[in-house]
Amino acid sequence: MADQHPGKPRKLRTSVKGPLMFSAFWAVVAFVAVLIFASGGSARAPRFDLAFTAAGIAFIVTLVIAAMLSMSYKENAEHLGKGSGVNLSSAPKASPHGGSGSQTPPAPGDGIDGTPQR
């Protein structure tokens, strides 16, 4: 609600048009589907009563879901997009023992301290 300014149009996320159009679309889809499948074939009369009932239910359910999702939307904090995370660089890491991180591994057959093994 803090985004709203008097005299300016609202964004699609905060306006009422988006959820209403979304719900109306699914209501039409439900109406057509039930009208076709509930009649049981072309020899019988179409069931408009069931089609209108399904369209109403679809409209209400999708409108409630869209309203709940739009109310739960929250912008991320500004500092989260600044790139101050961990592991941003692929540069070699410093050794935990204070070295430069470019130690050579012991040759095969050498011990941990570099002495030859028998």
N, C-alpha and C positions, 0 to 999 in steps of 0.2 A: 504494500500500500504506500510505501515511501516513494515509489517510482512515479506516482501519479502527479501530474501538473495540470491545473485547470486550463481549459482551452486547447490542450494538445491531445491528439489521439493516443490511445493506449497501445502498448506493444501487444503482439498477438498472444503472448503468454499471460498477460494480465487482463486481456479483453474477454468479453463474453462470446464473441463470434466464433472463436476457434472450437471450444467444446460443443457449442450448439451445432456447428456444421459437422463435426465429427459424429455426434450422436444422431443427427438427422440422416447422415449417410448410412450408418448401420441400421437405422430404423427402416430405411427404404430397402436395404438388402434383405432384412428379415421379412418385410412385407412381401416382396417378390418371391422369396424362397418358400414361404409358407403358402402363399397363394398358388404356386405351382404344385408343390408336393402334397398339400393337404386335400386337394380336390380328388386325387386318386386316378387321374386320367382325364382325357379330353371329352369323354362321354358324359361326365358329371359336371354339375354346376360348380363354379369356383367358390371357395369358402372365404368370403370377405370378412366374416366375423372373426375367424381365427387369424387371418392375416393382419387385421387392425389390432387385435390383442397382442400378437407377437411384435408388431412394430412399436406399440406403446411400451411394452416391457423392454425391448431392446433400447429404445430411446432413453428411458428412465435409468436403466442400469449403466449404460455407457456415459450418460451425463453425470451420474454420481461418481463413477470411477474417474472420469476426467477432472471433475471438481476436486476430488481428494488428491489426485496427483499434482494438480496445479497449486493446491494449498501447501503441499509438502515440499515444493521446489524452493531451494535456497541457493543464492550465489556463493561461490567460493570466496574465501578471504583473498584480498589483493596480494598479500605476500606469498601465497602458494604458487603463483605463476611466475615468480622471479627467477627460478633456476638456482636456488640455494640448497639443493638436495645433496645427497651423498653420491659418490662415485660419478661425478660429472666429467672427470678427466681419465684418460687411459694411460697417463704417464706412470712410470714405474713407482711403486710404493716404497717408502722408506722402510728399512729393516727395523724390526722391533728392538734390535740390540744396538742401535745407534749407527749402524753402517750406512753406506750409500744405497744399498739394495741391489748392488750388482756383484754379488759374490758368486764365485764359480762353484758348481757342485763337486763333491768329491768324485774322483775317478772310480770306476768299477773295481772292486776288490779292496778299496781303501776303507778304513774305519771311519767313524764319525769325526774323529779328531784329525784325520789325514794320515794316520799310521797304517802301513800295510798289514793286511790280515793274513793269517796263515791257514 
